[in-house]
Amino acid sequence: MGRRAAPRTQAPLIVELTIGAIKHSATLNEISRTGAKLSGLSPLAEGQELVFRAGTVQALGEVVWSTGSECAIAFDIPIAAVEVGRLRALVTF
């Protein structure tokens, strides 16, 4: 695996993914401006489009890999650094 395009921040937080009409809860393990690593989900299909919601942060994205109960998503448009900061603040709150 190569280097990540954006640095990751540890962020164990419960988030919501909406895939089609179905909402899923997951644990956010890592977050960056360009994507997130999640756990606690049923296996998802690579390429599956979704809406990611955590606190006031919302982003469109897609599943880039899924193994067991873990997956990674890539955001269609990178989120702002301030939004990554908000999520980090929720974790430490």
C-alpha positions in Angstrom: 0.0 0.0 0.0 1.2 3.5 -0.8 1.1 6.7 1.2 -2.2 8.3 2.0 -3.1 11.5 0.2 -4.3 13.1 3.5 -3.2 12.4 7.1 -5.6 10.3 9.2 -6.9 11.3 12.6 -8.1 8.6 15.1 -11.8 9.2 15.7 -13.7 6.3 17.4 -17.3 7.7 17.0 -20.6 6.2 16.0 -21.7 7.5 12.6 -24.5 6.9 10.1 -24.3 5.6 6.5 -27.2 5.8 4.2 -27.1 3.3 1.4 -30.2 3.7 -0.8 -33.1 3.8 1.6 -31.3 1.9 4.4 -29.5 3.6 7.3 -26.6 1.8 9.0 -24.7 2.7 12.2 -21.0 2.1 12.2 -18.0 3.0 14.3 -15.7 5.6 12.8 -12.1 4.4 13.3 -10.2 6.9 11.2 -11.1 10.1 9.3 -9.3 12.3 6.9 -10.4 15.0 4.4 -10.6 12.3 1.7 -12.3 9.4 3.4 -12.9 7.2 6.5 -12.3 3.8 7.9 -15.3 2.2 9.6 -16.1 -1.0 11.5 -19.2 -2.7 12.8 -21.0 -3.2 9.5 -22.2 -6.1 7.4 -19.9 -6.5 4.4 -20.6 -3.8 1.8 -19.9 -4.0 -1.9 -17.0 -2.0 -3.4 -18.2 0.9 -5.4 -21.5 1.2 -3.4 -22.5 4.8 -3.2 -23.5 6.2 0.2 -24.1 9.3 2.4 -21.9 9.6 5.4 -23.1 11.5 8.4 -21.3 12.2 11.7 -22.4 15.1 13.9 -22.9 18.1 11.5 -20.6 16.6 8.8 -22.3 15.1 5.8 -20.5 13.8 2.7 -21.3 11.7 -0.4 -18.9 8.9 -1.0 -18.4 5.3 -2.0 -17.0 2.1 -0.6 -13.4 1.5 -1.7 -12.8 -1.8 0.2 -14.8 -4.0 2.5 -13.5 -7.0 4.5 -15.6 -8.7 7.3 -17.1 -5.9 9.4 -14.6 -3.2 8.3 -14.6 -1.0 5.3 -13.1 2.2 3.9 -15.0 4.9 2.1 -13.7 7.7 -0.2 -15.5 11.0 -0.2 -16.6 12.3 -3.6 -15.4 15.8 -2.6 -12.8 16.1 0.3 -14.4 17.5 3.5 -12.9 20.7 5.0 -10.1 20.4 7.6 -12.4 22.2 10.0 -14.9 19.3 9.7 -12.2 16.8 10.5 -11.5 19.0 13.5 -15.1 19.0 14.5 -15.2 15.2 14.5 -12.0 15.0 16.5 -13.6 17.4 19.1 -16.7 15.1 19.3 -14.4 12.2 20.2 -12.6 14.1 22.9 -15.8 15.7 24.3 
